[in-house]
Amino acid sequence: MIDFYLDIECENIDGFDCGFEVFNAYLKYKFLDDRSAIHYIIDVENDNLIAYFSLLASSIFLNEFEDSNIISAIEIKMFAIDKKYRGLNLSDKLLDAIYKTVHQYSLKYIGAKALILYSVPAEKVVQMYESNGFIKMPENFSMYKSEFNEGCIPMYRFIE
């Protein structure tokens, strides 16, 4: 099993390739007008970048949840794994580390009640998120328009 650590800085991102240019470009250029915080998941053994994710304060507006229509949330805006690390059964372990990071942020700083993301529509990816506690948003969910979530499936998981 590959050991990794999370960091908010990464010296070398040049060799990272997740196979999707929009995710590679997001990492490389960090989209300076974007206010999300990028986190890096780094291989302990060789300091290679395994994956990255970015977090953004967000909210869910739905009538079905609790007494309030607005639920504070943290969004996983981007989550990409380098092609070299695919097929090693890391996805669940990485998502668990992301969830623990979000949980800690929520307890210490933000008080968010949910974690949201926009999954690429590939069935295998949606199933991976579902096996990690995410649920597809109801039909009446209205997502914001972005070049990064076009065609994606909005999903959520409550932060416990």
Buried (B, 14 or more C-beta within 10 A) or exposed (E): EBEBEBEEEBEEBEEBBBEEEEBBEBBEEEBEEBEBEBBBBBBEEEEBBBBBBBBBBBBBEBEEBEEEEEBBBBBBBBBBBBEBBEEEEBBEBBBEBBBEBBBEBBEEEBEBBBBBBBBBEEEEBBEBBBEBBBEBBEEEBEBEEEEBBEEBBBBBBEBE
